[in-house]
Amino acid sequence: MSAPRDRNGRHPRVLVLGGGFAGIGAAHKLKTSDVDIVVVDKHDYHTFQPLLYQVATGLLEQPAVGHPIRDLVHRQANARVHQDAVTAIDLDAREVHFSELEPLTYDYLVFGLGAEVNFFGVAGAPEHAFPLYTLADAVRLKDHVLKTWEAADRRPALIDDGALNIVVVGGGATGIETAGALAELYHGVFTKDYPDVTPEQARITLVEAGPELFPMFKPDIRAYTEKALAKRSVEVMTGEVVEAITPQRVTLKSGTELKAHTLVWGAGLQGNQLVQSLGLELERGNRIGVDEELRIPSHPEVYAVGDVAAITDQKTDQVLPQLGSVALQSGEHAGETIARQVAGKETKPFKYRDKGTMATIGRGSAVVQMLGGRTMKGKAASLAWGTVHLALLPTNEDRAKAVVAWAGAGLTHQREARITVET
Ligand SMILES: Cc1cc2nc3c(=O)[nH]c(=O)nc-3n(C[C@H](O)[C@H](O)[C@H](O)COP(=O)(O)OP(=O)(O)OC[C@H]3O[C@@H](n4cnc5c(N)ncnc54)[C@H](O)[C@@H]3O)c2cc1C
């Protein structure tokens, strides 16, 4: 049955906000549906966040993790893409406002605007910290590190001031993956690039406020992670809270001052700030509460998906973590549900297929915890991590690029993308 058109002969409009895993997943599932899809994102590319740290450390080049959004809907005659920033959403009027586009109304809205960094009010963090949530963040961090080493090479006095030290904040996946990758860049590449710098002059310290790293993982994984970081000379400080940041120093609540000209922030996320203007009661971390079909209960034509949504797992009754697979599956479910509604079919509740929680610490060193509690560590976990993340990449071309870069780095330690390009 074909969907009814309105008085102007128009199909129902599905407005997809955000071209991340969730938004693109929704658009793809509407490919054969009688709807007009409009995808709006402030960037003209889809960002593959899980590999941002590999861009930041020169392992991957930008196009390996940023894919043109238009390309992702090339084969969808019912989809159009606009690059613009969403500025306001009027749920009652079913209307979205943008920086430049004329306002757009919708029949269905897919809200997939993701999350953004939360500095928890730490003094100096917004100005001086390096978060790692966007492609621009990753390039900024890479350029800063490369420029700092070159500056220290020209003026060795900078080294005594801690210029080459890096503090990474956050003992979750982002912090640990970044600290591990930076350590491999330092010890695998910079030792050859800058042979006069000793390891003691370029330290990487991981600071975590809680009593241990990876609190979501089982003890064997935590123990493995500590060893893997120690092997890479990453110094770990747990139970320490960052209080203030300046361009050259990091002050901890305990009073300790760390000399470091780079602080990477991997300590917290919150839902996109636009959620605060919706007039909804929000869940923890500024996320939108949804029903079992991923709709906002007070506005059932609006689906909140991905990082911006607090989705309760039917199996465990827990709110699902902000992960790529949750975002992709929830976006796809929203797309499927809208397609079924438009076709006059019954809809089904969202069921998450857990692929395990995983993180990589460095070459051949990763950890995986499956839903039933089974754990994997080391090379086997690295393989599982690679398989799951390759599957999440949007196209085969992206997968091929990542495999070539990983194979090259695995064999040679080489980081071809460690150049800075002035624009
Ligand atoms: C450093 C890092 C490492 C990660 N590692 C892993 C991992 O190993 N495995 C894993 O499964 N997950 C990982 N994640 C989490 C995963 O990347 C996210 O859960 C996922 O990207 C969420 O998808 P999303 O579509 O909800 O949001 P996003 O991917 O953030 O997409 C949101 C989109 O909305 C757009 N947008 C935002 N605001 C506006 C606006 N005002 N106007 C227009 N457009 C806007 C953005 O440009 C973006 O394209 C990681 C995340 C980070 C940051």
Ligand as a Chemical Component Dictionary entry (heavy atoms), coordinates in Angstrom:
data_LIG
# 
_chem_comp.id                   LIG 
_chem_comp.type                 NON-POLYMER 
_chem_comp.pdbx_formal_charge   0 
_chem_comp.three_letter_code    LIG 
# 
loop_
_chem_comp_atom.comp_id 
_chem_comp_atom.atom_id 
_chem_comp_atom.alt_atom_id 
_chem_comp_atom.type_symbol 
_chem_comp_atom.charge 
_chem_comp_atom.model_Cartn_x 
_chem_comp_atom.model_Cartn_y 
_chem_comp_atom.model_Cartn_z 
_chem_comp_atom.pdbx_ordinal 
LIG C1  C1  C 0 36.574 9.489  21.015 1  
LIG C2  C2  C 0 35.410 8.551  20.913 2  
LIG C3  C3  C 0 35.628 7.196  20.810 3  
LIG C4  C4  C 0 34.566 6.312  20.681 4  
LIG N1  N1  N 0 34.824 4.979  20.575 5  
LIG C5  C5  C 0 33.804 4.125  20.363 6  
LIG C6  C6  C 0 34.038 2.759  20.141 7  
LIG O1  O1  O 0 35.201 2.313  20.148 8  
LIG N2  N2  N 0 32.997 1.940  19.893 9  
LIG C7  C7  C 0 31.710 2.421  19.849 10 
LIG O2  O2  O 0 30.782 1.654  19.589 11 
LIG N3  N3  N 0 31.441 3.712  20.101 12 
LIG C8  C8  C 0 32.449 4.573  20.345 13 
LIG N4  N4  N 0 32.197 5.900  20.566 14 
LIG C9  C9  C 0 30.805 6.351  20.641 15 
LIG C10 C10 C 0 30.177 6.529  19.279 16 
LIG O3  O3  O 0 31.047 7.161  18.396 17 
LIG C11 C11 C 0 28.893 7.321  19.467 18 
LIG O4  O4  O 0 28.066 6.588  20.328 19 
LIG C12 C12 C 0 28.178 7.572  18.154 20 
LIG O5  O5  O 0 28.964 8.351  17.289 21 
LIG C13 C13 C 0 26.834 8.270  18.378 22 
LIG O6  O6  O 0 26.196 8.419  17.154 23 
LIG P1  P1  P 0 25.071 9.525  16.974 24 
LIG O7  O7  O 0 24.593 9.371  15.574 25 
LIG O8  O8  O 0 24.107 9.454  18.078 26 
LIG O9  O9  O 0 25.822 10.900 17.170 27 
LIG P2  P2  P 0 27.048 11.517 16.354 28 
LIG O10 O10 O 0 27.876 10.474 15.718 29 
LIG O11 O11 O 0 27.706 12.447 17.309 30 
LIG O12 O12 O 0 26.314 12.350 15.206 31 
LIG C14 C14 C 0 25.601 13.527 15.485 32 
LIG C15 C15 C 0 25.625 14.399 14.260 33 
LIG O13 O13 O 0 24.859 15.568 14.552 34 
LIG C16 C16 C 0 25.502 16.693 14.002 35 
LIG N5  N5  N 0 25.107 17.866 14.771 36 
LIG C17 C17 C 0 25.314 18.117 16.078 37 
LIG N6  N6  N 0 24.763 19.291 16.422 38 
LIG C18 C18 C 0 24.196 19.810 15.320 39 
LIG C19 C19 C 0 23.455 20.984 15.039 40 
LIG N7  N7  N 0 23.176 21.894 15.965 41 
LIG N8  N8  N 0 23.018 21.169 13.766 42 
LIG C20 C20 C 0 23.262 20.271 12.793 43 
LIG N9  N9  N 0 23.961 19.134 13.008 44 
LIG C21 C21 C 0 24.412 18.899 14.252 45 
LIG C22 C22 C 0 26.982 16.391 14.119 46 
LIG O14 O14 O 0 27.729 17.111 13.149 47 
LIG C23 C23 C 0 27.020 14.881 13.883 48 
LIG O15 O15 O 0 27.292 14.563 12.527 49 
LIG C24 C24 C 0 33.251 6.806  20.698 50 
LIG C25 C25 C 0 33.014 8.182  20.810 51 
LIG C26 C26 C 0 34.091 9.045  20.913 52 
LIG C27 C27 C 0 33.834 10.512 21.017 53 
# 
loop_
_chem_comp_bond.comp_id 
_chem_comp_bond.atom_id_1 
_chem_comp_bond.atom_id_2 
_chem_comp_bond.value_order 
_chem_comp_bond.pdbx_ordinal 
LIG C1  C2  SING 1  
LIG C2  C3  SING 2  
LIG C2  C26 DOUB 3  
LIG C3  C4  DOUB 4  
LIG C4  N1  SING 5  
LIG C4  C24 SING 6  
LIG N1  C5  DOUB 7  
LIG C5  C6  SING 8  
LIG C5  C8  SING 9  
LIG C6  O1  DOUB 10 
LIG C6  N2  SING 11 
LIG N2  C7  SING 12 
LIG C7  O2  DOUB 13 
LIG C7  N3  SING 14 
LIG N3  C8  DOUB 15 
LIG C8  N4  SING 16 
LIG N4  C9  SING 17 
LIG N4  C24 SING 18 
LIG C9  C10 SING 19 
LIG C10 O3  SING 20 
LIG C10 C11 SING 21 
LIG C11 O4  SING 22 
LIG C11 C12 SING 23 
LIG C12 O5  SING 24 
LIG C12 C13 SING 25 
LIG C13 O6  SING 26 
LIG O6  P1  SING 27 
LIG P1  O7  DOUB 28 
LIG P1  O8  SING 29 
LIG P1  O9  SING 30 
LIG O9  P2  SING 31 
LIG P2  O10 DOUB 32 
LIG P2  O11 SING 33 
LIG P2  O12 SING 34 
LIG O12 C14 SING 35 
LIG C14 C15 SING 36 
LIG C15 O13 SING 37 
LIG C15 C23 SING 38 
LIG O13 C16 SING 39 
LIG C16 N5  SING 40 
LIG C16 C22 SING 41 
LIG N5  C17 SING 42 
LIG N5  C21 SING 43 
LIG C17 N6  DOUB 44 
LIG N6  C18 SING 45 
LIG C18 C19 SING 46 
LIG C18 C21 DOUB 47 
LIG C19 N7  SING 48 
LIG C19 N8  DOUB 49 
LIG N8  C20 SING 50 
LIG C20 N9  DOUB 51 
LIG N9  C21 SING 52 
LIG C22 O14 SING 53 
LIG C22 C23 SING 54 
LIG C23 O15 SING 55 
LIG C24 C25 DOUB 56 
LIG C25 C26 SING 57 
LIG C26 C27 SING 58 
# 
